[in-house]
Amino acid sequence: MPDIASVLLITSVLFIIAVILLTIALMRMRGMTRRLQEALEDESGARDRAALLLAMASAVNSSLGLEEVLDVAIRHAGRIMGAVAGSMYLVVPGKTEMRRQAQYGLTHRPRGTVRALDEEPLRSALAAMRPVVVRLADDSAPGLEAGGHPQHVLVVPVTRSGQLMGALELYLNAWRELTEDQSDLLIGVASQAAIAIRHAQLFQAQEENALTDELTKLPNRRALAQQFLKETTRARRHHKPIAFLMVDLDHFKQVNDTYGHLHGDAVLAELASILSTGARESDVCARYGGEEFALVLHETNDAGARILAERIRAKVAAHTFPGGLKLTISIGVAATAEAALFTSLIERADQALYSAKMGGRNQVRVSDMKAAPSKQQQHA
Protein backbone atom coordinates (compact mmCIF):
# COMPACT_ATOMS: atom_id res chain seq x y z
CA MET A 1 0.00 0.00 0.00
CA PRO A 2 1.52 3.25 -1.11
CA ASP A 3 2.50 5.73 1.56
CA ILE A 4 0.97 9.20 1.87
CA ALA A 5 4.02 10.89 0.35
CA SER A 6 3.70 8.87 -2.85
CA VAL A 7 0.00 9.64 -3.12
CA LEU A 8 0.61 13.37 -2.66
CA LEU A 9 3.37 13.30 -5.28
CA ILE A 10 1.17 11.55 -7.81
CA THR A 11 -1.71 13.91 -7.03
CA SER A 12 0.54 16.96 -7.43
CA VAL A 13 1.84 15.71 -10.77
CA LEU A 14 -1.66 15.03 -12.03
CA PHE A 15 -2.78 18.47 -10.84
CA ILE A 16 0.12 20.16 -12.62
CA ILE A 17 -0.61 18.21 -15.79
CA ALA A 18 -4.27 19.23 -15.54
CA VAL A 19 -3.31 22.88 -15.07
CA ILE A 20 -1.00 22.70 -18.08
CA LEU A 21 -3.67 21.07 -20.22
CA LEU A 22 -6.24 23.62 -19.05
CA THR A 23 -3.86 26.48 -19.81
CA ILE A 24 -3.21 25.11 -23.30
CA ALA A 25 -6.93 24.72 -23.86
CA LEU A 26 -7.59 28.29 -22.70
CA MET A 27 -4.84 29.62 -24.94
CA ARG A 28 -6.27 27.74 -27.87
CA MET A 29 -9.74 29.07 -27.10
CA ARG A 30 -8.40 32.63 -26.84
CA GLY A 31 -6.54 32.19 -30.11
CA MET A 32 -9.66 30.85 -31.77
CA THR A 33 -11.71 33.72 -30.33
CA ARG A 34 -9.18 36.23 -31.59
CA ARG A 35 -9.19 34.65 -35.05
CA LEU A 36 -12.98 34.61 -35.08
CA GLN A 37 -13.05 38.29 -34.05
CA GLU A 38 -10.53 39.17 -36.76
CA ALA A 39 -12.56 37.22 -39.28
CA LEU A 40 -15.72 39.05 -38.26
CA GLU A 41 -13.94 42.40 -38.44
CA ASP A 42 -12.51 41.49 -41.83
CA GLU A 43 -15.96 40.41 -43.00
CA SER A 44 -17.40 43.68 -41.71
CA GLY A 45 -14.66 45.62 -43.46
CA ALA A 46 -15.28 43.66 -46.64
CA ARG A 47 -18.96 44.52 -46.41
CA ASP A 48 -18.10 48.20 -45.94
CA ARG A 49 -15.73 48.13 -48.89
CA ALA A 50 -18.26 46.35 -51.07
CA ALA A 51 -20.97 48.81 -49.99
CA LEU A 52 -18.74 51.76 -50.86
CA LEU A 53 -17.86 50.49 -54.33
CA LEU A 54 -21.50 49.57 -54.95
CA ALA A 55 -22.63 53.05 -53.90
CA MET A 56 -20.05 54.62 -56.20
CA ALA A 57 -21.02 52.43 -59.15
CA SER A 58 -24.72 53.13 -58.56
CA ALA A 59 -24.10 56.87 -58.38
CA VAL A 60 -22.02 56.85 -61.56
CA ASN A 61 -24.64 54.86 -63.49
CA SER A 62 -27.60 56.86 -62.22
CA SER A 63 -28.80 60.30 -63.24
CA LEU A 64 -26.88 61.95 -60.39
CA GLY A 65 -24.85 64.99 -61.37
CA LEU A 66 -21.11 65.25 -60.93
CA GLU A 67 -21.31 67.03 -57.57
CA GLU A 68 -23.60 64.35 -56.14
CA VAL A 69 -21.27 61.55 -57.30
CA LEU A 70 -18.25 63.29 -55.82
CA ASP A 71 -20.15 63.81 -52.57
CA VAL A 72 -20.91 60.06 -52.43
CA ALA A 73 -17.22 59.32 -52.96
CA ILE A 74 -15.80 61.55 -50.25
CA ARG A 75 -18.47 60.78 -47.63
CA HIS A 76 -18.37 56.98 -47.99
CA ALA A 77 -14.58 56.81 -48.27
CA GLY A 78 -14.23 59.22 -45.37
CA ARG A 79 -16.47 57.10 -43.14
CA ILE A 80 -14.52 53.91 -43.83
CA MET A 81 -11.15 55.62 -43.40
CA GLY A 82 -12.20 57.42 -40.22
CA ALA A 83 -11.74 60.87 -41.73
CA VAL A 84 -13.17 63.93 -39.99
CA ALA A 85 -13.85 65.73 -43.30
CA GLY A 86 -13.16 65.43 -47.00
CA SER A 87 -12.79 67.30 -50.29
CA MET A 88 -12.68 66.46 -53.97
CA TYR A 89 -10.49 68.50 -56.30
CA LEU A 90 -10.58 68.60 -60.10
CA VAL A 91 -7.83 69.68 -62.48
CA VAL A 92 -8.30 73.16 -63.96
CA PRO A 93 -7.92 72.84 -67.77
CA GLY A 94 -4.81 74.59 -69.06
CA LYS A 95 -3.39 75.19 -65.58
CA THR A 96 -1.09 73.31 -63.20
CA GLU A 97 -3.57 73.41 -60.36
CA MET A 98 -6.72 71.81 -58.99
CA ARG A 99 -9.84 73.46 -57.61
CA ARG A 100 -12.14 72.12 -54.88
CA GLN A 101 -15.47 70.92 -56.32
CA ALA A 102 -17.09 69.06 -53.40
CA GLN A 103 -16.60 68.87 -49.65
CA TYR A 104 -18.09 67.80 -46.33
CA GLY A 105 -17.24 68.54 -42.71
CA LEU A 106 -15.47 71.83 -43.53
CA THR A 107 -16.25 75.39 -42.52
CA HIS A 108 -17.87 77.84 -44.94
CA ARG A 109 -15.36 78.93 -47.61
CA PRO A 110 -12.42 77.03 -46.07
CA ARG A 111 -8.88 77.81 -47.22
CA GLY A 112 -7.20 75.57 -49.73
CA THR A 113 -9.75 76.16 -52.50
CA VAL A 114 -6.94 75.84 -55.06
CA ARG A 115 -4.10 73.30 -54.88
CA ALA A 116 -0.92 73.66 -56.93
CA LEU A 117 0.20 70.37 -58.47
CA ASP A 118 3.85 70.92 -57.55
CA GLU A 119 3.17 71.71 -53.89
CA GLU A 120 2.06 69.65 -50.90
CA PRO A 121 -0.21 67.95 -50.21
CA LEU A 122 -0.60 66.98 -53.88
CA ARG A 123 3.07 66.66 -54.79
CA SER A 124 3.79 63.48 -52.78
CA ALA A 125 0.64 61.69 -53.92
CA LEU A 126 1.15 62.61 -57.58
CA ALA A 127 4.78 61.51 -57.46
CA ALA A 128 3.76 58.09 -56.11
CA MET A 129 0.45 57.95 -58.02
CA ARG A 130 -0.89 56.04 -55.03
CA PRO A 131 -2.87 57.05 -51.93
CA VAL A 132 -0.52 58.60 -49.38
CA VAL A 133 -0.86 60.33 -46.01
CA VAL A 134 0.77 63.78 -45.93
CA ARG A 135 1.23 66.24 -43.08
CA LEU A 136 -0.69 69.45 -43.77
CA ALA A 137 0.99 72.81 -43.51
CA ASP A 138 -0.82 75.36 -41.36
CA ASP A 139 -1.54 77.63 -44.32
CA SER A 140 -3.07 74.81 -46.40
CA ALA A 141 -5.16 73.06 -43.74
CA PRO A 142 -8.88 73.89 -44.12
CA GLY A 143 -11.02 74.70 -41.11
CA LEU A 144 -13.18 71.89 -39.76
CA GLU A 145 -16.88 72.31 -39.14
CA ALA A 146 -16.36 70.72 -35.72
CA GLY A 147 -13.58 73.21 -34.95
CA GLY A 148 -9.83 73.38 -35.45
CA HIS A 149 -7.73 72.28 -38.40
CA PRO A 150 -6.61 68.77 -39.42
CA GLN A 151 -2.91 67.97 -39.18
CA HIS A 152 -2.82 65.21 -41.79
CA VAL A 153 -4.53 64.43 -45.06
CA LEU A 154 -4.95 61.24 -47.03
CA VAL A 155 -4.55 62.16 -50.71
CA VAL A 156 -5.85 59.88 -53.46
CA PRO A 157 -4.98 60.75 -57.10
CA VAL A 158 -7.88 60.40 -59.55
CA THR A 159 -6.74 59.31 -63.02
CA ARG A 160 -8.26 57.78 -66.15
CA SER A 161 -6.23 56.24 -68.98
CA GLY A 162 -3.10 57.85 -67.58
CA GLN A 163 -4.66 61.32 -67.48
CA LEU A 164 -4.79 63.18 -64.17
CA MET A 165 -8.33 64.35 -63.50
CA GLY A 166 -8.36 65.28 -59.83
CA ALA A 167 -7.61 64.22 -56.28
CA LEU A 168 -9.53 63.09 -53.21
CA GLU A 169 -8.50 64.56 -49.84
CA LEU A 170 -9.60 62.89 -46.59
CA TYR A 171 -8.60 64.83 -43.47
CA LEU A 172 -7.29 62.92 -40.44
CA ASN A 173 -6.67 63.92 -36.83
CA ALA A 174 -3.61 61.67 -36.57
CA TRP A 175 -1.01 60.01 -38.77
CA ARG A 176 -1.84 56.51 -39.96
CA GLU A 177 -0.29 53.86 -42.15
CA LEU A 178 -2.41 52.55 -44.99
CA THR A 179 -2.86 48.82 -45.45
CA GLU A 180 -2.72 47.33 -48.92
CA ASP A 181 -6.45 46.60 -48.78
CA GLN A 182 -7.24 50.21 -47.87
CA SER A 183 -5.02 51.52 -50.63
CA ASP A 184 -6.68 49.24 -53.19
CA LEU A 185 -10.12 50.32 -51.97
CA LEU A 186 -9.28 54.00 -52.40
CA ILE A 187 -7.90 53.35 -55.87
CA GLY A 188 -11.22 51.70 -56.72
CA VAL A 189 -13.12 54.73 -55.44
CA ALA A 190 -10.87 57.03 -57.48
CA SER A 191 -11.51 54.91 -60.58
CA GLN A 192 -15.28 55.28 -60.18
CA ALA A 193 -14.91 59.01 -59.56
CA ALA A 194 -12.83 59.32 -62.73
CA ILE A 195 -15.65 57.72 -64.74
CA ALA A 196 -18.13 60.22 -63.30
CA ILE A 197 -15.82 63.14 -64.08
CA ARG A 198 -15.36 61.95 -67.65
CA HIS A 199 -19.11 61.55 -68.11
CA ALA A 200 -19.64 65.09 -66.84
CA GLN A 201 -16.97 66.45 -69.19
CA LEU A 202 -18.56 64.72 -72.20
CA PHE A 203 -22.00 66.02 -71.22
CA GLN A 204 -20.63 69.55 -70.81
CA ALA A 205 -18.95 69.34 -74.22
CA GLN A 206 -22.24 68.26 -75.79
CA GLU A 207 -24.06 71.12 -74.11
CA GLU A 208 -21.45 73.60 -75.29
CA ASN A 209 -21.67 72.26 -78.84
CA ALA A 210 -25.46 72.62 -78.75
CA LEU A 211 -25.15 76.25 -77.62
CA THR A 212 -22.16 77.30 -79.74
CA ASP A 213 -22.06 78.43 -83.34
CA GLU A 214 -19.67 76.09 -85.13
CA LEU A 215 -18.23 78.72 -87.49
CA THR A 216 -17.66 81.69 -85.19
CA LYS A 217 -17.41 79.83 -81.83
CA LEU A 218 -19.79 82.42 -80.39
CA PRO A 219 -22.98 81.50 -78.54
CA ASN A 220 -25.72 80.65 -81.02
CA ARG A 221 -29.29 81.95 -81.14
CA ARG A 222 -30.50 79.38 -78.61
CA ALA A 223 -27.77 80.35 -76.15
CA LEU A 224 -28.53 84.02 -76.79
CA ALA A 225 -32.16 83.49 -75.81
CA GLN A 226 -31.08 81.84 -72.55
CA GLN A 227 -28.62 84.62 -71.74
CA PHE A 228 -31.10 87.33 -72.66
CA LEU A 229 -33.67 85.84 -70.27
CA LYS A 230 -31.02 85.64 -67.55
CA GLU A 231 -29.93 89.26 -68.06
CA THR A 232 -33.49 90.64 -68.17
CA THR A 233 -34.33 88.76 -64.99
CA ARG A 234 -31.30 90.25 -63.27
CA ALA A 235 -32.08 93.75 -64.59
CA ARG A 236 -35.67 93.45 -63.35
CA ARG A 237 -34.54 92.28 -59.90
CA HIS A 238 -31.98 95.09 -59.45
CA HIS A 239 -33.93 97.77 -61.34
CA LYS A 240 -31.12 98.31 -63.84
CA PRO A 241 -31.20 99.21 -67.55
CA ILE A 242 -30.37 96.71 -70.26
CA ALA A 243 -29.52 97.17 -73.94
CA PHE A 244 -29.75 94.97 -77.02
CA LEU A 245 -27.66 95.51 -80.18
CA MET A 246 -28.51 93.95 -83.52
CA VAL A 247 -25.54 93.95 -85.94
CA ASP A 248 -25.62 93.22 -89.67
CA LEU A 249 -22.67 92.96 -92.09
CA ASP A 250 -23.37 95.29 -95.01
CA HIS A 251 -23.48 93.81 -98.55
CA PHE A 252 -22.42 90.37 -97.36
CA LYS A 253 -24.23 88.69 -100.26
CA GLN A 254 -21.78 90.36 -102.64
CA VAL A 255 -18.87 88.84 -100.71
CA ASN A 256 -20.30 85.33 -101.11
CA ASP A 257 -21.20 85.88 -104.77
CA THR A 258 -17.80 87.32 -105.66
CA TYR A 259 -15.38 85.31 -103.52
CA GLY A 260 -17.36 82.20 -102.60
CA HIS A 261 -18.88 80.91 -99.39
CA LEU A 262 -15.59 79.70 -97.89
CA HIS A 263 -14.22 83.24 -98.11
CA GLY A 264 -17.51 84.51 -96.70
CA ASP A 265 -17.15 82.15 -93.74
CA ALA A 266 -13.66 83.51 -93.06
CA VAL A 267 -15.08 87.04 -93.08
CA LEU A 268 -17.83 86.12 -90.61
CA ALA A 269 -15.32 84.46 -88.28
CA GLU A 270 -13.17 87.59 -88.41
CA LEU A 271 -16.15 89.82 -87.68
CA ALA A 272 -17.10 87.62 -84.73
CA SER A 273 -13.63 88.12 -83.27
CA ILE A 274 -13.89 91.91 -83.65
CA LEU A 275 -17.31 92.02 -82.01
CA SER A 276 -16.37 89.82 -79.06
CA THR A 277 -13.17 91.75 -78.35
CA GLY A 278 -14.94 95.08 -78.82
CA ALA A 279 -17.62 94.26 -76.27
CA ARG A 280 -17.08 94.34 -72.54
CA GLU A 281 -16.20 91.11 -70.76
CA SER A 282 -19.55 91.11 -68.99
CA ASP A 283 -21.55 91.52 -72.22
CA VAL A 284 -23.05 88.69 -74.26
CA CYS A 285 -22.00 88.49 -77.91
CA ALA A 286 -23.71 85.90 -80.12
CA ARG A 287 -24.35 84.95 -83.72
CA TYR A 288 -28.01 85.63 -84.40
CA GLY A 289 -28.06 83.95 -87.80
CA GLY A 290 -26.47 84.39 -91.24
CA GLU A 291 -24.52 87.64 -91.24
CA GLU A 292 -26.41 88.99 -88.21
CA PHE A 293 -24.95 89.19 -84.73
CA ALA A 294 -26.36 90.39 -81.42
CA LEU A 295 -25.04 91.80 -78.16
CA VAL A 296 -26.71 92.02 -74.77
CA LEU A 297 -25.31 94.82 -72.59
CA HIS A 298 -26.22 94.64 -68.92
CA GLU A 299 -26.66 97.82 -66.83
CA THR A 300 -26.38 99.97 -69.98
CA ASN A 301 -28.70 102.78 -71.05
CA ASP A 302 -29.24 104.04 -74.60
CA ALA A 303 -26.40 106.59 -74.39
CA GLY A 304 -23.87 104.01 -73.21
CA ALA A 305 -25.10 101.50 -75.78
CA ARG A 306 -24.71 104.05 -78.59
CA ILE A 307 -21.10 104.80 -77.54
CA LEU A 308 -20.18 101.10 -77.55
CA ALA A 309 -21.98 100.53 -80.85
CA GLU A 310 -20.18 103.44 -82.52
CA ARG A 311 -16.84 102.17 -81.26
CA ILE A 312 -17.48 98.72 -82.71
CA ARG A 313 -18.74 100.17 -86.01
CA ALA A 314 -15.60 102.30 -86.40
CA LYS A 315 -13.37 99.35 -85.51
CA VAL A 316 -14.95 97.19 -88.22
CA ALA A 317 -14.73 99.98 -90.82
CA ALA A 318 -11.00 100.39 -90.12
CA HIS A 319 -10.31 96.66 -90.27
CA THR A 320 -8.96 94.81 -93.31
CA PHE A 321 -10.73 91.49 -93.76
CA PRO A 322 -9.36 88.35 -95.49
CA GLY A 323 -8.59 89.02 -99.14
CA GLY A 324 -7.93 92.71 -98.42
CA LEU A 325 -11.65 93.50 -98.16
CA LYS A 326 -12.90 96.67 -96.47
CA LEU A 327 -16.37 96.10 -95.03
CA THR A 328 -18.86 97.92 -92.82
CA ILE A 329 -21.66 97.04 -90.42
CA SER A 330 -25.00 98.58 -89.50
CA ILE A 331 -26.21 98.47 -85.90
CA GLY A 332 -29.65 98.83 -84.33
CA VAL A 333 -29.78 99.70 -80.62
CA ALA A 334 -32.59 99.40 -78.10
CA ALA A 335 -32.20 100.12 -74.38
CA THR A 336 -34.50 100.65 -71.43
CA ALA A 337 -34.75 100.44 -67.66
CA GLU A 338 -38.51 99.76 -67.74
CA ALA A 339 -39.08 96.10 -67.01
CA ALA A 340 -42.36 96.14 -68.95
CA LEU A 341 -40.42 96.91 -72.15
CA PHE A 342 -37.73 94.23 -71.80
CA THR A 343 -39.61 91.75 -74.00
CA SER A 344 -39.74 94.27 -76.86
CA LEU A 345 -36.00 95.06 -76.88
CA ILE A 346 -35.11 92.58 -79.63
CA GLU A 347 -37.91 93.75 -81.90
CA ARG A 348 -37.03 97.42 -81.32
CA ALA A 349 -33.33 96.78 -82.01
CA ASP A 350 -34.29 94.91 -85.18
CA GLN A 351 -36.39 97.86 -86.35
CA ALA A 352 -33.55 100.27 -85.55
CA LEU A 353 -31.20 98.10 -87.62
CA TYR A 354 -33.63 98.25 -90.55
CA SER A 355 -33.65 102.02 -90.21
CA ALA A 356 -29.83 102.11 -90.24
CA LYS A 357 -29.64 100.04 -93.42
CA MET A 358 -32.33 102.09 -95.15
CA GLY A 359 -30.50 105.25 -94.09
CA GLY A 360 -27.34 104.32 -96.00
CA ARG A 361 -25.71 101.54 -93.90
CA ASN A 362 -22.44 101.85 -91.91
CA GLN A 363 -24.24 103.64 -89.11
CA VAL A 364 -25.87 103.24 -85.70
CA ARG A 365 -29.55 103.90 -85.05
CA VAL A 366 -31.08 103.96 -81.57
CA SER A 367 -34.71 103.04 -81.03
CA ASP A 368 -37.00 105.47 -79.23
CA MET A 369 -38.43 103.07 -76.66
CA LYS A 370 -41.04 105.63 -75.58
CA ALA A 371 -42.60 105.77 -79.04
CA ALA A 372 -45.29 103.29 -80.03
CA PRO A 373 -43.80 100.21 -81.71
CA SER A 374 -44.27 99.96 -85.45
CA LYS A 375 -45.24 96.87 -87.40
CA GLN A 376 -42.36 94.39 -87.78
CA GLN A 377 -40.37 95.17 -90.91
CA GLN A 378 -38.08 92.93 -92.93
CA HIS A 379 -34.44 93.75 -93.73
CA ALA A 380 -33.43 94.64 -97.23
C-alpha positions in Angstrom: 0.0 0.0 0.0 1.5 3.3 -1.1 2.5 5.7 1.6 1.0 9.2 1.9 4.0 10.9 0.3 3.7 8.9 -2.8 0.0 9.6 -3.1 0.6 13.4 -2.7 3.4 13.3 -5.3 1.2 11.5 -7.8 -1.7 13.9 -7.0 0.5 17.0 -7.4 1.8 15.7 -10.8 -1.7 15.0 -12.0 -2.8 18.5 -10.8 0.1 20.2 -12.6 -0.6 18.2 -15.8 -4.3 19.2 -15.5 -3.3 22.9 -15.1 -1.0 22.7 -18.1 -3.7 21.1 -20.2 -6.2 23.6 -19.0 -3.9 26.5 -19.8 -3.2 25.1 -23.3 -6.9 24.7 -23.9 -7.6 28.3 -22.7 -4.8 29.6 -24.9 -6.3 27.7 -27.9 -9.7 29.1 -27.1 -8.4 32.6 -26.8 -6.5 32.2 -30.1 -9.7 30.9 -31.8 -11.7 33.7 -30.3 -9.2 36.2 -31.6 -9.2 34.7 -35.1 -13.0 34.6 -35.1 -13.0 38.3 -34.1 -10.5 39.2 -36.8 -12.6 37.2 -39.3 -15.7 39.1 -38.3 -13.9 42.4 -38.4 -12.5 41.5 -41.8 -16.0 40.4 -43.0 -17.4 43.7 -41.7 -14.7 45.6 -43.5 -15.3 43.7 -46.6 -19.0 44.5 -46.4 -18.1 48.2 -45.9 -15.7 48.1 -48.9 -18.3 46.4 -51.1 -21.0 48.8 -50.0 -18.7 51.8 -50.9 -17.9 50.5 -54.3 -21.5 49.6 -55.0 -22.6 53.1 -53.9 -20.1 54.6 -56.2 -21.0 52.4 -59.2 -24.7 53.1 -58.6 -24.1 56.9 -58.4 -22.0 56.9 -61.6 -24.6 54.9 -63.5 -27.6 56.9 -62.2 -28.8 60.3 -63.2 -26.9 62.0 -60.4 -24.8 65.0 -61.4 -21.1 65.2 -60.9 -21.3 67.0 -57.6 -23.6 64.3 -56.1 -21.3 61.5 -57.3 -18.2 63.3 -55.8 -20.2 63.8 -52.6 -20.9 60.1 -52.4 -17.2 59.3 -53.0 -15.8 61.5 -50.2 -18.5 60.8 -47.6 -18.4 57.0 -48.0 -14.6 56.8 -48.3 -14.2 59.2 -45.4 -16.5 57.1 -43.1 -14.5 53.9 -43.8 -11.1 55.6 -43.4 -12.2 57.4 -40.2 -11.7 60.9 -41.7 -13.2 63.9 -40.0 -13.8 65.7 -43.3 -13.2 65.4 -47.0 -12.8 67.3 -50.3 -12.7 66.5 -54.0 -10.5 68.5 -56.3 -10.6 68.6 -60.1 -7.8 69.7 -62.5 -8.3 73.2 -64.0 -7.9 72.8 -67.8 -4.8 74.6 -69.1 -3.4 75.2 -65.6 -1.1 73.3 -63.2 -3.6 73.4 -60.4 -6.7 71.8 -59.0 -9.8 73.5 -57.6 -12.1 72.1 -54.9 -15.5 70.9 -56.3 -17.1 69.1 -53.4 -16.6 68.9 -49.6 -18.1 67.8 -46.3 -17.2 68.5 -42.7 -15.5 71.8 -43.5 -16.2 75.4 -42.5 -17.9 77.8 -44.9 -15.4 78.9 -47.6 -12.4 77.0 -46.1 -8.9 77.8 -47.2 -7.2 75.6 -49.7 -9.7 76.2 -52.5 -6.9 75.8 -55.1 -4.1 73.3 -54.9 -0.9 73.7 -56.9 0.2 70.4 -58.5 3.8 70.9 -57.5 3.2 71.7 -53.9 2.1 69.7 -50.9 -0.2 68.0 -50.2 -0.6 67.0 -53.9 3.1 66.7 -54.8 3.8 63.5 -52.8 0.6 61.7 -53.9 1.1 62.6 -57.6 4.8 61.5 -57.5 3.8 58.1 -56.1 0.4 57.9 -58.0 -0.9 56.0 -55.0 -2.9 57.0 -51.9 -0.5 58.6 -49.4 -0.9 60.3 -46.0 0.8 63.8 -45.9 1.2 66.2 -43.1 -0.7 69.4 -43.8 1.0 72.8 -43.5 -0.8 75.4 -41.4 -1.5 77.6 -44.3 -3.1 74.8 -46.4 -5.2 73.1 -43.7 -8.9 73.9 -44.1 -11.0 74.7 -41.1 -13.2 71.9 -39.8 -16.9 72.3 -39.1 -16.4 70.7 -35.7 -13.6 73.2 -35.0 -9.8 73.4 -35.4 -7.7 72.3 -38.4 -6.6 68.8 -39.4 -2.9 68.0 -39.2 -2.8 65.2 -41.8 -4.5 64.4 -45.1 -4.9 61.2 -47.0 -4.6 62.2 -50.7 -5.9 59.9 -53.5 -5.0 60.8 -57.1 -7.9 60.4 -59.6 -6.7 59.3 -63.0 -8.3 57.8 -66.1 -6.2 56.2 -69.0 -3.1 57.8 -67.6 -4.7 61.3 -67.5 -4.8 63.2 -64.2 -8.3 64.4 -63.5 -8.4 65.3 -59.8 -7.6 64.2 -56.3 -9.5 63.1 -53.2 -8.5 64.6 -49.8 -9.6 62.9 -46.6 -8.6 64.8 -43.5 -7.3 62.9 -40.4 -6.7 63.9 -36.8 -3.6 61.7 -36.6 -1.0 60.0 -38.8 -1.8 56.5 -40.0 -0.3 53.9 -42.2 -2.4 52.5 -45.0 -2.9 48.8 -45.5 -2.7 47.3 -48.9 -6.5 46.6 -48.8 -7.2 50.2 -47.9 -5.0 51.5 -50.6 -6.7 49.2 -53.2 -10.1 50.3 -52.0 -9.3 54.0 -52.4 -7.9 53.3 -55.9 -11.2 51.7 -56.7 -13.1 54.7 -55.4 -10.9 57.0 -57.5 -11.5 54.9 -60.6 -15.3 55.3 -60.2 -14.9 59.0 -59.6 -12.8 59.3 -62.7 -15.6 57.7 -64.7 -18.1 60.2 -63.3 -15.8 63.1 -64.1 -15.4 61.9 -67.7 -19.1 61.5 -68.1 -19.6 65.1 -66.8 -17.0 66.5 -69.2 -18.6 64.7 -72.2 -22.0 66.0 -71.2 -20.6 69.6 -70.8 -19.0 69.3 -74.2 -22.2 68.3 -75.8 -24.1 71.1 -74.1 -21.5 73.6 -75.3 -21.7 72.3 -78.8 -25.5 72.6 -78.8 -25.2 76.2 -77.6 -22.2 77.3 -79.7 -22.1 78.4 -83.3 -19.7 76.1 -85.1 -18.2 78.7 -87.5 -17.7 81.7 -85.2 -17.4 79.8 -81.8 -19.8 82.4 -80.4 -23.0 81.5 -78.5 -25.7 80.7 -81.0 -29.3 82.0 -81.1 -30.5 79.4 -78.6 -27.8 80.4 -76.1 -28.5 84.0 -76.8 -32.2 83.5 -75.8 -31.1 81.8 -72.5 -28.6 84.6 -71.7 -31.1 87.3 -72.7 -33.7 85.8 -70.3 -31.0 85.6 -67.6 -29.9 89.3 -68.1 -33.5 90.6 -68.2 -34.3 88.8 -65.0 -31.3 90.2 -63.3 -32.1 93.7 -64.6 -35.7 93.5 -63.3 -34.5 92.3 -59.9 -32.0 95.1 -59.5 -33.9 97.8 -61.3 -31.1 98.3 -63.8 -31.2 99.2 -67.5 -30.4 96.7 -70.3 -29.5 97.2 -73.9 -29.8 95.0 -77.0 -27.7 95.5 -80.2 -28.5 94.0 -83.5 -25.5 94.0 -85.9 -25.6 93.2 -89.7 -22.7 93.0 -92.1 -23.4 95.3 -95.0 -23.5 93.8 -98.5 -22.4 90.4 -97.4 -24.2 88.7 -100.3 -21.8 90.4 -102.6 -18.9 88.8 -100.7 -20.3 85.3 -101.1 -21.2 85.9 -104.8 -17.8 87.3 -105.7 -15.4 85.3 -103.5 -17.4 82.2 -102.6 -18.9 80.9 -99.4 -15.6 79.7 -97.9 -14.2 83.2 -98.1 -17.5 84.5 -96.7 -17.2 82.2 -93.7 -13.7 83.5 -93.1 -15.1 87.0 -93.1 -17.8 86.1 -90.6 -15.3 84.5 -88.3 -13.2 87.6 -88.4 -16.1 89.8 -87.7 -17.1 87.6 -84.7 -13.6 88.1 -83.3 -13.9 91.9 -83.6 -17.3 92.0 -82.0 -16.4 89.8 -79.1 -13.2 91.8 -78.4 -14.9 95.1 -78.8 -17.6 94.3 -76.3 -17.1 94.3 -72.5 -16.2 91.1 -70.8 -19.5 91.1 -69.0 -21.5 91.5 -72.2 -23.1 88.7 -74.3 -22.0 88.5 -77.9 -23.7 85.9 -80.1 -24.4 85.0 -83.7 -28.0 85.6 -84.4 -28.1 83.9 -87.8 -26.5 84.4 -91.2 -24.5 87.6 -91.2 -26.4 89.0 -88.2 -24.9 89.2 -84.7 -26.4 90.4 -81.4 -25.0 91.8 -78.2 -26.7 92.0 -74.8 -25.3 94.8 -72.6 -26.2 94.6 -68.9 -26.7 97.8 -66.8 -26.4 100.0 -70.0 -28.7 102.8 -71.1 -29.2 104.0 -74.6 -26.4 106.6 -74.4 -23.9 104.0 -73.2 -25.1 101.5 -75.8 -24.7 104.1 -78.6 -21.1 104.8 -77.5 -20.2 101.1 -77.5 -22.0 100.5 -80.8 -20.2 103.4 -82.5 -16.8 102.2 -81.3 -17.5 98.7 -82.7 -18.7 100.2 -86.0 -15.6 102.3 -86.4 -13.4 99.3 -85.5 -15.0 97.2 -88.2 -14.7 100.0 -90.8 -11.0 100.4 -90.1 -10.3 96.7 -90.3 -9.0 94.8 -93.3 -10.7 91.5 -93.8 -9.4 88.3 -95.5 -8.6 89.0 -99.1 -7.9 92.7 -98.4 -11.6 93.5 -98.2 -12.9 96.7 -96.5 -16.4 96.1 -95.0 -18.9 97.9 -92.8 -21.7 97.0 -90.4 -25.0 98.6 -89.5 -26.2 98.5 -85.9 -29.6 98.8 -84.3 -29.8 99.7 -80.6 -32.6 99.4 -78.1 -32.2 100.1 -74.4 -34.5 100.6 -71.4 -34.7 100.4 -67.7 -38.5 99.8 -67.7 -39.1 96.1 -67.0 -42.4 96.1 -69.0 -40.4 96.9 -72.1 -37.7 94.2 -71.8 -39.6 91.8 -74.0 -39.7 94.3 -76.9 -36.0 95.1 -76.9 -35.1 92.6 -79.6 -37.9 93.8 -81.9 -37.0 97.4 -81.3 -33.3 96.8 -82.0 -34.3 94.9 -85.2 -36.4 97.9 -86.3 -33.5 100.3 -85.5 -31.2 98.1 -87.6 -33.6 98.2 -90.5 -33.6 102.0 -90.2 -29.8 102.1 -90.2 -29.6 100.0 -93.4 -32.3 102.1 -95.1 -30.5 105.2 -94.1 -27.3 104.3 -96.0 -25.7 101.5 -93.9 -22.4 101.8 -91.9 -24.2 103.6 -89.1 -25.9 103.2 -85.7 -29.5 103.9 -85.0 -31.1 104.0 -81.6 -34.7 103.0 -81.0 -37.0 105.5 -79.2 -38.4 103.1 -76.7 -41.0 105.6 -75.6 -42.6 105.8 -79.0 -45.3 103.3 -80.0 -43.8 100.2 -81.7 -44.3 100.0 -85.5 -45.2 96.9 -87.4 -42.4 94.4 -87.8 -40.4 95.2 -90.9 -38.1 92.9 -92.9 -34.4 93.8 -93.7 -33.4 94.6 -97.2 
